[in-house]
Amino acid sequence: MSVIVNPTTLSITDTSAASQGVVDFKLLLGTTTGGPYNVSSATVNVSAMTNNSGVYTCPFSSLVFSPALQPFTTYFAVADAQNGQGVSGGSAEASFQIETAPSAPTALAFS
């Protein structure tokens, strides 16, 4: 299993997910490569993802992280697959950042 995360898309490649009855993927985050992955997490149901030959994708904006992610912080992510039997081991690690543009000024003052 592998995971790709960017500010627009979450993509998890797991070609055996359908045959193993995977119902959810859980994305676990940390701020240090190699873990621990305890900063934030999000769970996405397989039915809410697009499956293209074992590559499951969904918009990053559809994920709800608890606690919320901080801008300009590098996160390291692993994904676990969950079915009725339990939770798989983690995927290979991926890294990403959330960036936000600064707010536009509401007024300008010249001196």
N, C-alpha and C positions, 0 to 999 in steps of 0.2 A: 504494500500500500504506500502511496506517496501523496503528498499534499502540496498544493501551490496556493499561496494567499497573496492577494494584492488589494489595494483599496477599492477595486471594483468587483472582483470575483473570488470566490472560494472554489477550488477544483480539487477533488479527491479521486485518485485513480485506485480502484479496487475491483479487479475483474472477477473476483469470486464472491462479491457482496450479495448478488442476487441469489446465487445457489446456496449461500450460507444463511439466508434469511435476515440479512442486516436491515434493521429498521431505523437506526439513527447513527449519525456520526457526531462525535464530540470533539471539538477543537479545544485543546489545552494550550495555554500561553505562559511564557516566562520571559524574563528580561535578560537571561544569561544563556548563552548557547550551551546545550547539553542539559538544561534544566537547573533547578527544579521548575516544573510547569505548574505554578500555583498562583499566577498573577490574575488571570481571568479565564473564563471559559464560555463556550457557546455550544448548544446542541441544535442540530438541524435534522429534521425527519427526512428520510430518503424520499418520501413521496413529494416533498417540496423542492426536490432537486431534479434537474434534467440529467437523464442517464443516456450517454452515447457510448455504447460498447464498453461499459465498465468505468467510464469517466463521468463522475457525478459533479455537476456544477450548480451554483446558485449565486445570485447577486450578493456581494459582501454586505450591502446595506440591509439585507434581510436578516442578518445575524444580530442577536441581542447579547451583548457581553455583560457579564456581571463580575466585578465592577466594570464601569465604562473604560474604554481605552483612552490613553493620553496621547495628544498629538506630538509628533516628532520624537517618539520613543520607539526604539527598535524592539520588536517582539519576536520571539522564537516560538514556533508552533509545531505541535504534533497532533495527529488525528487518531482517534480510537473508533473502531466500528463496534456497534452494540446490536446484539440479537437476543433471542429468548434464552440462550445458553450463558450469556455473559458479555464481557468486554474483551476485545482483541488487544494485542500489544500495540504500542504506538507506531505510527508511521515514521518515515525518515523526517528529519527536522526541516522546516522552512522558516525564512525570516521575512519580515515586512515592517513597514512604518505607515502610520496614519498621518496624513498631512492636512492641515487646514489653512486656508488663506486668511490673512489678517482682515479684520473688518474694514470696510471703506470708511473714510472720515465723513462725519455728518456735517462738519463745518470747517472752514479754513480761516485762519486768522493771520494777517500779515502785520508785522511791526516795523 
